[in-house]
């Protein structure tokens, strides 16, 4: 199942986001969030998120500082 939350997946996402995890934390996070993620996947919940490129945010902050 592509929406399955595993300790490896949690560790990979944390590493990509440069969030340090203590040993054993990835497994604990996977257990804590797994059932919620599975329920969202089975219900096919669509959560529209508005995202902005990080470069836009950098430019916007620069303009505010002027």
C-alpha positions, -999 to +999 in steps of 0.1 A: +000+000+000+016+033-010+002+051+020+017+028+045+037+046+071+070+028+079+099+037+101+121+039+070+097+063+053+095+085+084+133+085+087+137+094+050+113+123+051+129+136+083+164+134+068+152+152+037+137+179+058+169+180+080+149+171+111+171+152+135+154+121+151+165+103+182+171+065+178+137+047+178+117+079+171+110+069+135+093+037+146+073+055+173+061+082+148+052+055+123+031+036+149+014+069+161+005+081+126-001+049+107-037+044+116-047+080+108-029+079+074-046+046+066-080+060+074-074+090+052-063+068+024-093+045+026-117+073+027-100+090-002-100+124+016-090+152-007-072+180+012-063+208-012-032+226-001-020+258-015+018+258-018+042+285-028+077+281-040+103+289-014+119+314-038+087+334-038+088+336+000+125+347-001+117+375-025+086+385-006+106+388+027+133+408+009+107+433-003+092+436+032+127+444+046+131+474+022 
